[in-house]
């Protein structure tokens, strides 16, 4: 499988023996200076200057990611990957509910490719809630690659309540602000009148593209196909009624 460009694999700490990597001050100073100048020209907020030398091992994950996005330091990205990969791999292993190193390697690489695609767009657009919220997002990305794999290969997947929350909040990709608000509202309605199982069925069908048959065969669902179809029809009717009541028009589903 072809590896994505600019996804570091490993880091050599032999230069100083203590796990700290020093970058070239002149190169980073120039990048930081260019960033500050561009922010001044565009009237943007100037963030605090990043030191030319950073001890990556002592930096928080937030400090590390913000540093990497501003400097594009390859040693910094390698340290970020060292912290991100175990979280992604662990989530993938849990969702598969079985040990398959070859498959886990493939899914881990797919998840990293998503993070680094389009000039690291997902990481640049990530919104911090707290200093560790990036780890929750890494589990979201891991869940998406496992679900995509299951859908394409008809393999077993085990979803729990946390997966359900991740799916309903983040879906299969980027979305407009207006759509995000509507989806959040629909999810609130589902929470008010549907069971967790039925809510899971709804999002798997309408946001992830699973067929009723695929959903019915999930170990966490295990229902006749016709029953799944009836659940979906009933939920759509109730959501459409809610949308009419709130004067938002017809449901996009």
C-alpha positions in Angstrom: 0.0 0.0 0.0 1.4 3.4 -1.0 2.2 5.6 2.0 1.0 9.2 2.1 3.6 11.9 1.5 4.9 13.7 4.5 3.8 11.2 7.1 6.9 10.6 9.2 7.5 7.0 10.3 10.2 7.1 13.0 12.6 9.5 14.6 16.3 9.1 15.5 17.1 10.6 18.9 20.7 9.6 18.8 21.9 13.2 18.3 21.6 14.1 22.0 20.6 10.9 23.8 17.8 12.4 25.9 14.8 12.3 23.4 15.0 16.1 22.7 15.4 17.3 19.2 16.9 20.7 18.3 15.9 22.1 14.9 17.9 24.6 12.9 17.2 28.0 14.5 17.8 30.0 11.4 15.2 28.1 9.3 12.5 28.1 12.0 13.1 31.8 12.8 12.6 32.6 9.2 9.3 30.6 9.0 8.0 32.2 12.2 9.0 35.7 10.9 7.2 35.1 7.6 4.1 33.9 9.5 4.1 37.0 11.7 4.6 39.3 8.7 1.7 37.7 6.9 -0.5 38.0 9.9 0.3 41.7 10.2 -0.4 42.3 6.5 -3.8 40.6 6.8 -4.8 42.2 10.0 -4.8 38.8 11.8 -4.0 38.0 15.4 -0.3 37.3 16.0 0.2 34.3 18.1 3.1 34.1 20.6 6.4 33.4 18.9 7.6 29.8 18.9 11.1 29.2 20.3 13.7 28.1 17.8 14.5 25.1 19.9 11.8 22.9 21.4 12.0 19.9 23.6 9.4 17.8 21.9 9.2 15.2 24.7 8.2 17.9 27.3 5.7 19.7 25.0 2.0 19.0 25.4 0.2 17.6 22.4 -1.4 20.9 21.8 1.9 22.8 21.9 3.5 20.2 19.6 0.7 20.3 17.0 0.5 24.1 16.9 4.3 24.2 16.6 4.3 21.7 13.7 1.5 23.4 11.8 3.4 26.7 12.0 6.9 25.5 11.3 6.4 22.3 9.3 9.3 20.8 11.3 9.7 17.2 10.2 11.1 16.1 13.6 8.1 17.7 15.3 5.7 15.8 13.0 7.5 12.6 13.7 7.0 13.1 17.5 3.3 13.9 16.8 2.9 10.7 14.8 4.6 8.7 17.7 1.9 10.0 20.0 -1.0 9.7 17.5 -0.4 6.2 16.1 -0.9 4.2 19.3 -4.3 6.0 19.9 -5.4 5.2 16.4 -4.2 1.7 16.4 -5.7 0.9 19.8 -9.1 2.2 18.7 -9.0 0.2 15.4 -8.1 -3.0 17.3 -11.0 -2.5 19.8 -13.5 -1.9 17.0 -12.3 -5.0 15.0 -12.4 -7.0 18.2 -9.7 -9.2 16.9 -5.9 -9.1 16.4 -4.7 -8.9 12.9 -1.4 -6.9 12.6 -1.4 -6.7 8.9 -4.9 -5.2 8.8 -4.2 -2.9 11.8 -1.1 -1.6 10.0 -3.3 -0.9 6.9 -6.0 0.9 8.9 -3.5 2.9 11.0 -1.8 4.1 7.8 -5.2 5.0 6.2 -6.1 7.0 9.3 -2.8 8.9 9.2 -3.3 9.5 5.5 -6.6 11.2 6.3 -5.0 13.4 8.8 -2.2 14.5 6.5 -4.2 14.8 3.3 -4.8 18.2 1.6 -2.0 20.0 3.4 -3.1 18.5 6.7 -6.5 20.1 6.4 -8.2 18.1 9.2 -5.5 19.1 11.7 -5.5 22.7 10.6 -9.3 23.0 11.0 -9.4 21.1 14.3 -11.1 23.0 17.1 -9.6 22.6 20.5 -12.0 22.1 23.5 -9.2 21.2 25.9 -5.5 20.3 25.7 -6.3 16.6 25.2 -9.3 16.9 22.9 -7.1 15.9 19.9 -7.0 12.4 21.2 -10.8 12.1 21.0 -10.6 13.3 17.4 -8.0 10.7 16.6 -10.4 8.1 17.8 -13.0 9.6 15.5 -10.7 9.2 12.5 -9.9 5.6 13.6 -13.6 4.8 13.8 -14.2 6.1 10.3 -11.5 4.0 8.7 -12.7 0.9 10.5 -16.3 1.5 9.4 -15.2 2.2 5.8 -13.3 -1.0 5.8 -16.2 -3.0 7.2 -18.6 -1.5 4.6 -16.3 -2.3 1.7 -15.3 -5.8 2.9 -18.3 -7.0 4.8 -16.2 -7.7 7.9 -17.5 -7.7 11.5 -17.4 -4.4 13.4 -18.3 -3.8 17.0 -19.7 -0.4 17.8 -20.4 0.9 21.3 -22.0 4.0 22.7 -18.8 6.1 22.3 -18.7 5.1 18.6 -22.3 6.2 18.3 -21.5 9.6 19.8 -18.5 10.0 17.5 -20.6 9.1 14.4 -23.5 11.4 15.3 -21.2 14.4 16.1 -18.7 14.1 13.3 -20.2 12.0 10.5 -18.3 10.8 7.5 -16.5 14.0 6.6 -16.6 17.8 6.5 -19.9 19.6 6.4 -21.3 23.1 6.3 -22.1 25.1 9.4 -25.8 25.0 8.5 -25.8 21.3 8.0 -23.9 20.7 11.3 -26.6 22.6 13.2 -29.3 20.6 11.5 -27.6 17.3 12.2 -27.1 18.3 15.9 -30.8 19.2 16.1 -31.9 15.9 14.5 -29.6 14.0 16.9 -31.2 15.8 19.9 -34.6 14.7 18.7 -33.4 11.1 18.2 -32.1 11.1 21.8 -35.5 12.3 23.0 -37.7 9.6 21.4 -35.5 6.8 20.0 -33.5 4.1 21.7 -29.7 4.1 21.4 -30.0 1.1 19.1 -32.4 2.9 16.8 -30.4 6.1 16.8 -27.4 4.1 15.8 -29.3 2.5 12.9 -30.4 6.0 11.7 -26.9 7.4 11.6 -25.3 4.3 10.0 -27.9 4.5 7.2 -28.1 8.2 6.5 -24.6 9.4 7.3 -22.4 6.4 6.6 -24.2 4.8 3.6 -24.7 1.4 5.2 -27.5 -0.6 3.6 -30.4 -2.0 5.8 -29.0 -5.5 5.3 -25.5 -4.5 6.4 -26.9 -2.8 9.5 -29.1 -5.8 10.3 -26.1 -8.1 10.3 -24.1 -6.0 12.7 -23.4 -7.9 15.9 -24.6 -4.9 17.9 -27.9 -4.8 16.0 -28.8 -8.4 14.9 -32.3 -7.7 13.6 -34.2 -8.9 10.5 -33.7 -6.6 7.5 -37.4 -5.7 7.4 -37.3 -4.7 11.1 -34.4 -2.3 10.3 -36.3 -0.8 7.4 -39.4 -0.3 9.6 -37.3 1.5 12.2 -35.8 3.8 9.6 -39.2 4.7 8.1 -40.6 5.4 11.6 -37.7 7.6 12.6 -37.9 9.6 9.3 -41.6 10.3 9.8 -41.0 11.6 13.3 -38.1 13.7 12.3 -40.1 15.2 9.4 -42.8 16.1 11.8 -40.3 17.8 14.1 -38.8 19.7 11.2 -42.3 21.0 10.2 -43.0 22.0 13.8 -39.7 24.0 13.9 -40.5 25.6 10.5 -37.3 24.3 9.0 -39.0 22.8 6.0 -38.6 19.3 4.6 -36.0 16.9 5.9 -32.9 16.5 3.7 -33.1 12.8 4.3 
